[in-house]
Amino acid sequence: MRLSLHTLNRRLLLAAAVVGLVALVWWLGSRSDQGMGEGFVSGNGRIEAVEVDVATRLPGRLEEILVREGDFVAAGQPLARMQLDALQAQRAEARAGRDQARHAATATEAQVRLRESDVAAALALVAQREAELDAATRRLARSQTLSADGVVSVQELDDDRARVRGIEAALAATRAQVAAARAAVAAARAQVVGAQSSVEAADATIERIDADIRDAELRSPRAGRVQFLVAQPGEVLGGGGRVLNLLDLSDVFMTFFLPETVVGRVALGTEVRIVLDAAPEFVIPAKVSFVASQAQFTPKTVETASERQKLMFRVRARISEELLREHAEQVKTGLPGVAWIRLDPAVAWPAALALPPRE
């Protein structure tokens, strides 16, 4: 069955279109790889930024979220609040315990003063007993002399001896009271130390609860933009529960890969020009901030030169903070693009990668 001339022409035109499309794709690919000359190398990547999860430190119910997705926030700005009823009750209880501990410390200090007065009274009584003993001893000595001369009766001498022994016993008892009073003072002072420790423990408990209350207000750890909310008011979150996600717009970069044949010529701080697919008319300056020390996408050990040329190293180009601050509203992550690196500093950047003059 023969094909009609019209059908044959249509097939020839279709084949020619396919060939032309393939040639166009090849030309575009070769142009994107080699269109800037031998002194330049490029890699594909996406704009990324440091992400920070803002999470709760303690479990509880999320009471309020103070920001919305897309909002710019400053470091230290309140972002959300947790419910504080339980913590406030704990703080009130801790304060009552501290007041009780302070009263106990005051009472023990009064006990110390009371015991010290007991010691003073016992010492005065000891002095009195010692004076009485001295007088009784002198009287006994005279009675013994007079009894030898027959002036004093034996009964009177025995009474003086008994009086001395009685006063000696009373003096010993009084001295024992002094020792007991001093022991009571030492015990009271130990109680004072314990009471003061209880006050310090209560103060520490209040400080801990106050820290928990401060942590219940979630603040931004750094300046950035709210990327998305994870939780909603009213939800009960566990310790470490995520509330929202922040993008640190002061640390924006593009990660791309370069072959082993050229990565050795790329140093930290090397100038980079980034062109995004969404805005090819704009050139974004950056600098190399990281070069991987190990290759990826290939075996760890290779034998031939052709295999070594397949090694790819991860490279990161960081955009300056000054430029990011000037264009914070336009910064978006996830945008694909091409990062160009100039391998030879003596070669001028082509017009397509030239930066516009700064005003």
Secondary structure, DSSP 8 states (H G I E B T S, - for coil): ----HHHHHHHHHHHHHHHHHHHHHHHHHHHHHHTT-TTEEEEEEEEEEEEEEEE-SS-EEEEEE---TT-EE-TT-EEEEE--HHHHHHHHHHHHHHHHHHHHHHHHHHHHHHHHHHHHHHHHHHHHHHHHHHHHHHHHHHHHHHHHTTSS-HHHHHHHHHHHHHHHHHHHHHHHHHHHHHHHHHHHHHHHHHHHHHHHHHHHHHHHHHHHHHHTEEE-SSSEEEEEE---TT-EE-TT-EEEEEEEEEEEEEEEEEEHHHHTT--TT-EEEEEETTEEEEEEEEEEEEE-SS-BSS-S---SHHHHTT-EEEEEEE--HHHHHHTGGG--SS-EEEEEEES-TTS---GGG------
